[in-house]
Amino acid sequence: MSVVMERGLEESLEDNIIYAIAKVLDEIVQETDIIESPIQTVFHTNKKPQITIYKYIERIKIYSYCSNECFILALIYIDRVQEMNSDVVINSYCVHRFMLACILLSIKYNDDDYYKNDYYSRVGGITLQELNSLEQELLTLLDYQLFVSQNQYYYYKEKLMKYAQL
């Protein structure tokens, strides 16, 4: 994906944050798919989703109407899950569901307006009961620590924007 420079570097790179996040997650999945997951979580499925992580995140962006900040927060939450729970391996069998749940929590925590979970479950292609279960499990894995400092947010944003330029 090429970065378009028409509206200025900062704004065009903002548009590519989703591409950068998907690329980061693809790299994580390539490394973790060869590792046997010590535990299966509610996030894990029996088979890999057919949709790419990029297309999945793009779909969520289109239909969730959330801020760009939510996607960066979601990536931070995924990193936190991995840091706080060494036995949880995020691979291609669970990355889509982790991302959906992380985006949902970031929307609820960061944005003023959001929809009910049944809307997000339809966007994510899962049942309401599954989404509710994912949300609860993610909160547990994160120990309800959803706050992200301004420094941490801008650190991730800067790294993603540099990554988007590659």
MDTraj code that builds the backbone (N, CA, C; nanometers):
import mdtraj as md
import numpy as np

residues = "MET SER VAL VAL MET GLU ARG GLY LEU GLU GLU SER LEU GLU ASP ASN ILE ILE TYR ALA ILE ALA LYS VAL LEU ASP GLU ILE VAL GLN GLU THR ASP ILE ILE GLU SER PRO ILE GLN THR VAL PHE HIS THR ASN LYS LYS PRO GLN ILE THR ILE TYR LYS TYR ILE GLU ARG ILE LYS ILE TYR SER TYR CYS SER ASN GLU CYS PHE ILE LEU ALA LEU ILE TYR ILE ASP ARG VAL GLN GLU MET ASN SER ASP VAL VAL ILE ASN SER TYR CYS VAL HIS ARG PHE MET LEU ALA CYS ILE LEU LEU SER ILE LYS TYR ASN ASP ASP ASP TYR TYR LYS ASN ASP TYR TYR SER ARG VAL GLY GLY ILE THR LEU GLN GLU LEU ASN SER LEU GLU GLN GLU LEU LEU THR LEU LEU ASP TYR GLN LEU PHE VAL SER GLN ASN GLN TYR TYR TYR TYR LYS GLU LYS LEU MET LYS TYR ALA GLN LEU".split()
xyz = np.array([
    [0.0857, -0.1180, 0.0000],
    [0.0000, 0.0000, 0.0000],
    [0.0890, 0.1226, 0.0000],
    [0.0624, 0.2165, -0.0887],
    [0.1432, 0.3374, -0.0939],
    [0.0759, 0.4481, -0.0143],
    [0.1569, 0.5355, 0.0389],
    [0.1081, 0.6474, 0.1173],
    [0.0848, 0.7650, 0.0237],
    [-0.0362, 0.8175, 0.0218],
    [-0.0710, 0.9312, -0.0623],
    [-0.0353, 1.0585, 0.0126],
    [0.0320, 1.1511, -0.0531],
    [0.0806, 1.2721, 0.0135],
    [0.0001, 1.3967, -0.0203],
    [-0.1196, 1.3839, -0.0734],
    [-0.1960, 1.5002, -0.1183],
    [-0.2335, 1.5957, -0.0055],
    [-0.2811, 1.5437, 0.1068],
    [-0.3330, 1.6291, 0.2127],
    [-0.2295, 1.6583, 0.3199],
    [-0.1089, 1.6229, 0.2975],
    [-0.0042, 1.6422, 0.3961],
    [0.0342, 1.5099, 0.4586],
    [0.1572, 1.5018, 0.5003],
    [0.2119, 1.3766, 0.5510],
    [0.1341, 1.3234, 0.6704],
    [0.1103, 1.4067, 0.7703],
    [0.0434, 1.3618, 0.8928],
    [-0.0933, 1.3028, 0.8624],
    [-0.1734, 1.3722, 0.7866],
    [-0.3091, 1.3269, 0.7570],
    [-0.3100, 1.2008, 0.6717],
    [-0.2217, 1.1918, 0.5737],
    [-0.2208, 1.0740, 0.4882],
    [-0.1741, 0.9511, 0.5652],
    [-0.0793, 0.9700, 0.6567],
    [-0.0344, 0.8569, 0.7366],
    [-0.1426, 0.8122, 0.8339],
    [-0.2229, 0.9061, 0.8827],
    [-0.3356, 0.8698, 0.9686],
    [-0.4257, 0.7698, 0.8966],
    [-0.4458, 0.7901, 0.7672],
    [-0.5298, 0.6995, 0.6894],
    [-0.4682, 0.5606, 0.6799],
    [-0.3386, 0.5500, 0.6960],
    [-0.2696, 0.4219, 0.6829],
    [-0.2421, 0.3542, 0.8164],
    [-0.2947, 0.4096, 0.9244],
    [-0.2775, 0.3480, 1.0559],
    [-0.3345, 0.2065, 1.0543],
    [-0.4485, 0.1873, 0.9920],
    [-0.5105, 0.0553, 0.9875],
    [-0.4222, -0.0416, 0.9097],
    [-0.3661, 0.0050, 0.8010],
    [-0.2732, -0.0790, 0.7243],
    [-0.1545, -0.1189, 0.8115],
    [-0.0984, -0.0237, 0.8851],
    [0.0175, -0.0510, 0.9699],
    [-0.0183, -0.1480, 1.0813],
    [-0.1339, -0.1293, 1.1435],
    [-0.1769, -0.2199, 1.2502],
    [-0.1957, -0.3608, 1.1948],
    [-0.2597, -0.3721, 1.0808],
    [-0.2800, -0.5044, 1.0190],
    [-0.1466, -0.5701, 0.9864],
    [-0.0522, -0.4916, 0.9387],
    [0.0793, -0.5449, 0.9047],
    [0.1513, -0.5950, 1.0302],
    [0.1424, -0.5191, 1.1388],
    [0.2018, -0.5606, 1.2661],
    [0.1381, -0.6909, 1.3136],
    [0.0054, -0.6971, 1.3084],
    [-0.0638, -0.8180, 1.3530],
    [-0.0318, -0.9370, 1.2645],
    [-0.0185, -0.9145, 1.1342],
    [0.0209, -1.0233, 1.0432],
    [0.1587, -1.0783, 1.0805],
    [0.2504, -0.9895, 1.1158],
    [0.3844, -1.0337, 1.1547],
    [0.3808, -1.1126, 1.2854],
    [0.3000, -1.0676, 1.3790],
    [0.2850, -1.1402, 1.5059],
    [0.2312, -1.2800, 1.4794],
    [0.1278, -1.2875, 1.3967],
    [0.0631, -1.4150, 1.3661],
    [0.1597, -1.5105, 1.2949],
    [0.2415, -1.4588, 1.2055],
    [0.3399, -1.5440, 1.1367],
    [0.4339, -1.6098, 1.2373],
    [0.4715, -1.5349, 1.3396],
    [0.5617, -1.5889, 1.4417],
    [0.4908, -1.6840, 1.5373],
    [0.3677, -1.6545, 1.5718],
    [0.2976, -1.7337, 1.6731],
    [0.2253, -1.8550, 1.6172],
    [0.1980, -1.8575, 1.4884],
    [0.1295, -1.9734, 1.4305],
    [0.2140, -2.1004, 1.4392],
    [0.3435, -2.0850, 1.4498],
    [0.4296, -2.2030, 1.4601],
    [0.4419, -2.2517, 1.6049],
    [0.3940, -2.1708, 1.6991],
    [0.3971, -2.2062, 1.8412],
    [0.2641, -2.2716, 1.8774],
    [0.2706, -2.3800, 1.9508],
    [0.1470, -2.4411, 1.9982],
    [0.0993, -2.3614, 2.1189],
    [-0.0234, -2.3141, 2.1124],
    [-0.0793, -2.2314, 2.2185],
    [-0.0984, -2.3139, 2.3461],
    [-0.0405, -2.2687, 2.4583],
    [-0.0550, -2.3427, 2.5831],
    [-0.2009, -2.3557, 2.6287],
    [-0.2792, -2.2522, 2.6031],
    [-0.4209, -2.2576, 2.6405],
    [-0.5063, -2.2076, 2.5245],
    [-0.6262, -2.2577, 2.5198],
    [-0.7255, -2.2093, 2.4242],
    [-0.8181, -2.1149, 2.5000],
    [-0.8401, -1.9978, 2.4457],
    [-0.9274, -1.8998, 2.5096],
    [-1.0598, -1.8938, 2.4341],
    [-1.1516, -1.8143, 2.4851],
    [-1.2790, -1.7935, 2.4152],
    [-1.2568, -1.7230, 2.2817],
    [-1.1390, -1.6664, 2.2635],
    [-1.1067, -1.5969, 2.1391],
    [-1.0699, -1.6929, 2.0266],
    [-1.0237, -1.8101, 2.0614],
    [-0.9776, -1.9073, 1.9619],
    [-1.0948, -1.9753, 1.8913],
    [-1.0777, -1.9948, 1.7613],
    [-1.1775, -2.0641, 1.6795],
    [-1.1176, -2.1940, 1.6281],
    [-1.2031, -2.2791, 1.5723],
    [-1.1571, -2.4078, 1.5196],
    [-1.0828, -2.3950, 1.3876],
    [-1.1150, -2.2901, 1.3112],
    [-1.0473, -2.2700, 1.1837],
    [-1.0161, -2.1216, 1.1655],
    [-0.9182, -2.0968, 1.0809],
    [-0.8763, -1.9593, 1.0550],
    [-0.9841, -1.8870, 0.9743],
    [-1.0125, -1.7611, 1.0089],
    [-1.1083, -1.6835, 0.9291],
    [-1.0595, -1.6655, 0.7858],
    [-1.1512, -1.6596, 0.6929],
    [-1.1167, -1.6428, 0.5512],
    [-1.0772, -1.4989, 0.5194],
    [-1.1286, -1.4040, 0.5951],
    [-1.1015, -1.2624, 0.5701],
    [-0.9654, -1.2256, 0.6299],
    [-0.8893, -1.1444, 0.5582],
    [-0.7598, -1.1000, 0.6098],
    [-0.7826, -1.0064, 0.7284],
    [-0.6824, -0.9938, 0.8123],
    [-0.6952, -0.9043, 0.9266],
    [-0.7103, -0.7595, 0.8789],
    [-0.6450, -0.7245, 0.7702],
    [-0.6598, -0.5882, 0.7156],
    [-0.8041, -0.5618, 0.6736],
    [-0.8619, -0.6528, 0.5972],
    [-1.0008, -0.6346, 0.5512],
    [-1.0973, -0.6331, 0.6699],
    [-1.0678, -0.7133, 0.7713],
    [-1.1534, -0.7195, 0.8894],
    [-1.1502, -0.5866, 0.9650],
    [-1.0305, -0.5333, 0.9865],
    [-1.0180, -0.4053, 1.0566],
    [-1.0793, -0.2937, 0.9728],
    [-1.0587, -0.3003, 0.8428],
    [-1.1172, -0.2003, 0.7528],
    [-1.2701, -0.2028, 0.7623],
    [-1.3268, -0.3226, 0.7660],
    [-1.4726, -0.3360, 0.7811],
    [-1.5193, -0.2734, 0.9124],
    [-1.4478, -0.3010, 1.0195],
    [-1.4841, -0.2441, 1.1495],
    [-1.4763, -0.0918, 1.1435],
    [-1.3725, -0.0398, 1.0800],
    [-1.3580, 0.1066, 1.0683],
    [-1.4753, 0.1676, 0.9918],
    [-1.5133, 0.1034, 0.8826],
    [-1.6215, 0.1560, 0.7993],
    [-1.7534, 0.1605, 0.8757],
    [-1.7844, 0.0539, 0.9475],
    [-1.9162, 0.0420, 1.0093],
    [-1.9238, 0.0844, 1.1559],
    [-1.8105, 0.1026, 1.2208],
    [-1.8164, 0.1396, 1.3627],
    [-1.8185, 0.2902, 1.3838],
    [-1.7716, 0.3641, 1.2857],
    [-1.7681, 0.5102, 1.2929],
    [-1.6898, 0.5594, 1.4145],
    [-1.5880, 0.4854, 1.4535],
    [-1.5104, 0.5254, 1.5698],
    [-1.3900, 0.6089, 1.5267],
    [-1.3291, 0.6713, 1.6243],
    [-1.2131, 0.7556, 1.5974],
    [-1.0907, 0.6701, 1.5642],
    [-0.9936, 0.7296, 1.4954],
    [-0.8679, 0.6603, 1.4648],
    [-0.7945, 0.6197, 1.5923],
    [-0.8121, 0.6979, 1.6978],
    [-0.7460, 0.6695, 1.8240],
    [-0.7828, 0.5306, 1.8766],
    [-0.9044, 0.4880, 1.8496],
    [-0.9506, 0.3583, 1.8993],
    [-0.8680, 0.2425, 1.8441],
    [-0.8212, 0.2547, 1.7227],
    [-0.7430, 0.1472, 1.6631],
    [-0.6042, 0.1387, 1.7267],
    [-0.5484, 0.2532, 1.7595],
    [-0.4187, 0.2542, 1.8280],
    [-0.4356, 0.1993, 1.9691],
    [-0.5410, 0.2402, 2.0378],
    [-0.5688, 0.1870, 2.1712],
    [-0.5878, 0.0357, 2.1660],
    [-0.6557, -0.0125, 2.0638],
    [-0.6784, -0.1566, 2.0496],
    [-0.5458, -0.2317, 2.0384],
    [-0.4525, -0.1775, 1.9625],
    [-0.3218, -0.2414, 1.9502],
    [-0.2484, -0.2406, 2.0843],
    [-0.2597, -0.1318, 2.1567],
    [-0.1986, -0.1242, 2.2906],
    [-0.2604, -0.2306, 2.3810],
    [-0.3918, -0.2489, 2.3746],
    [-0.4581, -0.3512, 2.4562],
    [-0.4089, -0.4913, 2.4200],
    [-0.3907, -0.5173, 2.2909],
    [-0.3389, -0.6484, 2.2498],
    [-0.1988, -0.6701, 2.3072],
    [-0.1156, -0.5679, 2.3018],
    [0.0183, -0.5785, 2.3602],
    [0.0096, -0.6046, 2.5106],
    [-0.0816, -0.5371, 2.5772],
    [-0.0983, -0.5567, 2.7215],
    [-0.1415, -0.6992, 2.7540],
    [-0.2322, -0.7521, 2.6744],
    [-0.2758, -0.8900, 2.6968],
    [-0.1556, -0.9823, 2.6915],
    [-0.0717, -0.9628, 2.5920],
    [0.0462, -1.0484, 2.5775],
    [0.1455, -1.0286, 2.6925],
    [0.1620, -0.9049, 2.7375],
    [0.2543, -0.8771, 2.8476],
    [0.2034, -0.9330, 2.9795],
    [0.0739, -0.9236, 3.0020],
    [0.0154, -0.9625, 3.1301],
    [-0.0199, -1.1109, 3.1380],
    [-0.0251, -1.1796, 3.0238],
    [-0.0704, -1.3187, 3.0192],
    [0.0196, -1.3979, 2.9261],
    [0.1316, -1.4406, 2.9788],
    [0.2308, -1.5084, 2.8948],
    [0.1800, -1.6401, 2.8369],
    [0.0766, -1.6965, 2.8938],
    [0.0231, -1.8231, 2.8435],
    [-0.0783, -1.8048, 2.7311],
    [-0.1150, -1.6816, 2.7011],
    [-0.2082, -1.6535, 2.5923],
    [-0.1273, -1.6199, 2.4671],
    [-0.1465, -1.7003, 2.3631],
    [-0.0768, -1.6788, 2.2368],
    [-0.1780, -1.6265, 2.1355],
    [-0.1498, -1.5094, 2.0827],
    [-0.2387, -1.4508, 1.9823],
    [-0.1898, -1.4969, 1.8455],
    [-0.2701, -1.5806, 1.7812],
    [-0.2343, -1.6377, 1.6516],
    [-0.3483, -1.6173, 1.5520],
    [-0.3385, -1.6800, 1.4374],
    [-0.4389, -1.6582, 1.3328],
    [-0.5758, -1.7160, 1.3686],
    [-0.5830, -1.7982, 1.4724],
    [-0.7104, -1.8550, 1.5159],
    [-0.7858, -1.7618, 1.6116],
    [-0.7212, -1.6544, 1.6537],
    [-0.7876, -1.5668, 1.7511],
    [-0.7647, -1.4173, 1.7286],
    [-0.6761, -1.3791, 1.6380],
    [-0.6388, -1.2380, 1.6232],
    [-0.7590, -1.1509, 1.5837],
    [-0.8474, -1.2021, 1.4981],
    [-0.9634, -1.1241, 1.4558],
    [-1.0542, -1.0935, 1.5754],
    [-1.0797, -1.1945, 1.6554],
    [-1.1679, -1.1753, 1.7711],
    [-1.1034, -1.0870, 1.8770],
    [-0.9727, -1.1023, 1.8956],
    [-0.9039, -1.0129, 1.9887],
    [-0.9159, -0.8690, 1.9405],
    [-0.8937, -0.8473, 1.8131],
    [-0.8996, -0.7113, 1.7598],
    [-1.0396, -0.6529, 1.7735],
    [-1.1413, -0.7313, 1.7426],
    [-1.2787, -0.6832, 1.7571],
    [-1.3078, -0.6431, 1.9015],
    [-1.2730, -0.7286, 1.9955],
    [-1.2986, -0.6989, 2.1366],
    [-1.2172, -0.5793, 2.1840],
    [-1.0929, -0.5688, 2.1390],
    [-1.0091, -0.4548, 2.1777],
    [-1.0631, -0.3242, 2.1203],
    [-1.1089, -0.3279, 1.9977],
    [-1.1683, -0.2076, 1.9386],
    [-1.2960, -0.1710, 2.0132],
    [-1.3773, -0.2698, 2.0455],
    [-1.5003, -0.2441, 2.1208],
    [-1.4695, -0.1748, 2.2538],
    [-1.3736, -0.2288, 2.3287],
    [-1.3387, -0.1664, 2.4566],
    [-1.2816, -0.0266, 2.4374],
    [-1.2005, -0.0083, 2.3342],
    [-1.1422, 0.1244, 2.3111],
    [-1.2497, 0.2256, 2.2725],
    [-1.3491, 0.1817, 2.1965],
    [-1.4601, 0.2710, 2.1609],
    [-1.5366, 0.3113, 2.2870],
    [-1.5673, 0.2138, 2.3692],
    [-1.6448, 0.2421, 2.4910],
    [-1.5658, 0.3287, 2.5884],
    [-1.4355, 0.3097, 2.5925],
    [-1.3529, 0.3848, 2.6858],
    [-1.3184, 0.5235, 2.6332],
    [-1.2999, 0.5373, 2.5025],
    [-1.2466, 0.6603, 2.4451],
    [-1.3515, 0.7508, 2.3801],
    [-1.4439, 0.6929, 2.3070],
    [-1.5382, 0.7741, 2.2294],
    [-1.6635, 0.8072, 2.3105],
    [-1.7213, 0.9220, 2.2798],
    [-1.8416, 0.9645, 2.3503],
    [-1.9651, 0.8881, 2.3042],
    [-1.9699, 0.8553, 2.1767],
    [-2.0850, 0.7869, 2.1204],
    [-2.0453, 0.6480, 2.0724],
    [-2.1304, 0.5514, 2.1031],
    [-2.1078, 0.4168, 2.0524],
    [-2.2406, 0.3429, 2.0483],
    [-2.2405, 0.2325, 1.9740],
    [-2.3603, 0.1518, 1.9566],
    [-2.3669, 0.0421, 2.0620],
    [-2.4778, -0.0277, 2.0628],
    [-2.4924, -0.1430, 2.1519],
    [-2.4111, -0.2590, 2.0954],
    [-2.3817, -0.3547, 2.1811],
    [-2.2991, -0.4687, 2.1410],
    [-2.3592, -0.5498, 2.0272],
    [-2.4905, -0.5539, 2.0158],
    [-2.5495, -0.6333, 1.9067],
    [-2.5110, -0.5759, 1.7704],
    [-2.4941, -0.4451, 1.7618],
    [-2.4500, -0.3831, 1.6367],
    [-2.3069, -0.4271, 1.6038],
    [-2.2174, -0.4170, 1.7029],
    [-2.0777, -0.4544, 1.6810],
    [-2.0635, -0.6044, 1.6536],
    [-2.1499, -0.6856, 1.7109],
    [-2.1423, -0.8292, 1.6837],
    [-2.1752, -0.8575, 1.5376],
    [-2.2712, -0.7846, 1.4818],
    [-2.3040, -0.8013, 1.3394],
    [-2.1880, -0.7530, 1.2520],
    [-2.1286, -0.6409, 1.2893],
    [-2.0130, -0.5890, 1.2145],
    [-1.8996, -0.6905, 1.2167],
    [-1.8771, -0.7527, 1.3321],
    [-1.7675, -0.8480, 1.3472],
    [-1.7989, -0.9885, 1.3008],
    [-1.9249, -1.0148, 1.2659],
    [-1.9623, -1.1462, 1.2144],
    [-1.9711, -1.2554, 1.3192],
    [-2.0028, -1.2164, 1.4426],
    [-2.0201, -1.3144, 1.5497],
    [-2.1516, -1.2865, 1.6221],
    [-2.1927, -1.3784, 1.7074],
    [-2.3179, -1.3592, 1.7805],
    [-2.2982, -1.2599, 1.8946],
    [-2.4077, -1.2060, 1.9416],
    [-2.4035, -1.1140, 2.0551],
    [-2.3459, -1.1839, 2.1782],
    [-2.3860, -1.3077, 2.2013],
    [-2.3365, -1.3825, 2.3169],
    [-2.1848, -1.4011, 2.3088],
    [-2.1339, -1.4298, 2.1879],
    [-1.9895, -1.4444, 2.1705],
    [-1.9177, -1.3133, 2.2005],
    [-1.9705, -1.2030, 2.1483],
    [-1.9067, -1.0733, 2.1710],
    [-1.9081, -1.0370, 2.3188],
    [-2.0201, -1.0603, 2.3857],
    [-2.0274, -1.0312, 2.5286],
    [-1.9244, -1.1130, 2.6062],
    [-1.9085, -1.2384, 2.5674],
    [-1.8107, -1.3254, 2.6311],
    [-1.6681, -1.2762, 2.6054],
    [-1.6401, -1.2353, 2.4809],
    [-1.5079, -1.1832, 2.4461],
    [-1.4771, -1.0555, 2.5247],
    [-1.5757, -0.9685, 2.5344],
    [-1.5560, -0.8425, 2.6065],
    [-1.5236, -0.8690, 2.7529],
    [-1.5992, -0.9586, 2.8151],
    [-1.5755, -0.9896, 2.9557],
    [-1.4388, -1.0548, 2.9769],
    [-1.4036, -1.1483, 2.8905],
    [-1.2741, -1.2159, 2.9022],
    [-1.1591, -1.1181, 2.8805],
    [-1.1744, -1.0278, 2.7851],
    [-1.0691, -0.9292, 2.7596],
    [-1.0505, -0.8374, 2.8800],
    [-1.1583, -0.7946, 2.9392],
    [-1.1479, -0.7115, 3.0600],
    [-1.0727, -0.7857, 3.1702],
    [-1.0991, -0.9150, 3.1828],
    [-1.0297, -0.9964, 3.2828],
    [-0.8812, -1.0076, 3.2489],
    [-0.8503, -1.0372, 3.1228],
    [-0.7105, -1.0492, 3.0811],
    [-0.6336, -0.9189, 3.1011],
    [-0.7031, -0.8070, 3.0850],
    [-0.6412, -0.6746, 3.1017],
    [-0.6464, -0.6266, 3.2467],
    [-0.7075, -0.7073, 3.3324],
    [-0.7264, -0.6686, 3.4728],
    [-0.7962, -0.5321, 3.4808],
    [-0.8861, -0.5080, 3.3878],
    [-0.9663, -0.3858, 3.3786],
    [-0.8810, -0.2603, 3.3636],
    [-0.7594, -0.2732, 3.3186],
    [-0.6691, -0.1595, 3.3006],
    [-0.6804, -0.1072, 3.1575],
    [-0.7734, -0.0153, 3.1371],
    [-0.7984, 0.0390, 3.0038],
    [-0.7330, 0.1751, 2.9813],
    [-0.6917, 0.2398, 3.0880],
    [-0.6292, 0.3718, 3.0735],
    [-0.4961, 0.3584, 3.0012],
    [-0.4739, 0.4490, 2.9068],
    [-0.3477, 0.4574, 2.8335],
    [-0.2963, 0.5998, 2.8502],
    [-0.1740, 0.6112, 2.8969],
    [-0.1175, 0.7447, 2.9165],
    [-0.0975, 0.8130, 2.7817],
    [-0.0915, 0.9424, 2.7864],
    [-0.0693, 1.0204, 2.6647],
    [0.0659, 0.9843, 2.6025],
    [0.1665, 0.9664, 2.6861],
    [0.2996, 0.9309, 2.6356],
    [0.2983, 0.7966, 2.5643],
    [0.2311, 0.6973, 2.6245],
    [0.2257, 0.5657, 2.5619],
    [0.1477, 0.5708, 2.4307],
    [0.0373, 0.6429, 2.4305],
    [-0.0427, 0.6557, 2.3083],
    [0.0409, 0.7156, 2.1949],
    [0.1077, 0.8273, 2.2219],
    [0.1854, 0.8936, 2.1165],
    [0.3082, 0.8126, 2.0755],
    [0.3630, 0.7353, 2.1662],
    [0.4730, 0.6457, 2.1313],
    [0.4250, 0.5433, 2.0282],
    [0.3117, 0.4795, 2.0544],
    [0.2566, 0.3812, 1.9602],
    [0.2187, 0.4468, 1.8279],
    [0.1571, 0.5636, 1.8361],
    [0.1144, 0.6326, 1.7149],
    [0.2347, 0.6668, 1.6276],
    [0.3388, 0.7185, 1.6887],
    [0.4595, 0.7546, 1.6134],
    [0.5215, 0.6315, 1.5478],
    [0.5310, 0.5225, 1.6239],
    [0.5881, 0.3990, 1.5683],
    [0.5034, 0.3482, 1.4524],
    [0.3725, 0.3529, 1.4662],
    [0.2840, 0.3065, 1.3575],
    [0.2957, 0.3951, 1.2346],
    [0.3054, 0.5248, 1.2551],
    [0.3149, 0.6160, 1.1428],
    [0.4471, 0.5956, 1.0680],
    [0.5543, 0.5694, 1.1410],
    [0.6829, 0.5389, 1.0757],
    [0.6717, 0.4066, 1.0011],
    [0.6057, 0.3111, 1.0625],
    [0.5878, 0.1788, 1.0014],
    [0.5039, 0.1886, 0.8751],
    [0.4057, 0.2789, 0.8741],
    [0.3181, 0.2975, 0.7576],
    [0.3938, 0.3539, 0.6389],
    [0.5050, 0.4205, 0.6640],
    [0.5837, 0.4784, 0.5563],
    [0.6654, 0.3741, 0.4810],
    [0.6842, 0.2561, 0.5396],
    [0.7656, 0.1514, 0.4757],
    [0.7007, 0.0974, 0.3514],
])
top = md.Topology()
chain = top.add_chain()
for i, resn in enumerate(residues, 1):
    res = top.add_residue(resn, chain, resSeq=i)
    for name in ("N", "CA", "C"):
        top.add_atom(name, md.element.get_by_symbol(name[0]), res)
traj = md.Trajectory(xyz[None], top)
